[in-house]
């Protein structure tokens, strides 16, 4: 049921490494959205979340880089421009580990449908674009439970970049990939950085069982498809409100 997108180059996993845990030891389910900035993934997950909330389903929403335990350290590192590719990656891994231990796993064991705006594949794509070893990254996140569905929203590079640039007065230093020294122009650096991330995502389509979604399709049509896929792949009735 996934929407296919042309120009996607599929490559083999660059190095064998540990994969996320696939054994289901919990009654919950995990739905993840991934994609470069401006792909439309967050909008679609928000619409799915509201649809499920209105239906009374037991859900929990979590997003990348949102742990209060790590957020202040990350903010200080960014403000002072002290973060290397490795320290940046480790901070995000610590953030994810905290949310996984305190939110994601307890709620999966509690029978919730967990919705994640970005997951470990963001680290594989972004940190890989910064030069971190794919094998090292896979091992670093090997404790993470495997998603039941990973939606990959793919929009052409120029479309996604233009959406972001048009909506923000100024790109942030690390967001634009300025720490990589690939261009002195912040907009050009952002474009090159996003292209590297996009290429890394494309290489994971088959190896990580992504459900490919065309980020250029109309919002309402794409949301209808997303709901249909979720309904087909996940037994939503187990998360529905109990009848009195």
Secondary structure as UniProt FT lines:
FT   TURN            6..7
FT   STRAND          29..34
FT   TURN            37..38
FT   HELIX           41..54
FT   TURN            55..56
FT   STRAND          59..63
FT   TURN            64..65
FT   HELIX           68..79
FT   TURN            80..81
FT   HELIX           85..99
FT   HELIX           100..104
FT   HELIX           105..109
FT   TURN            110..111
FT   STRAND          113..117
FT   HELIX           120..129
FT   TURN            130..131
FT   HELIX           134..140
FT   TURN            141..143
FT   STRAND          149..154
FT   HELIX           157..167
FT   TURN            173..177
FT   HELIX           178..180
FT   HELIX           186..203
FT   TURN            204..209
FT   STRAND          211..214
FT   TURN            215..216
FT   HELIX           219..233
FT   HELIX           236..239
//
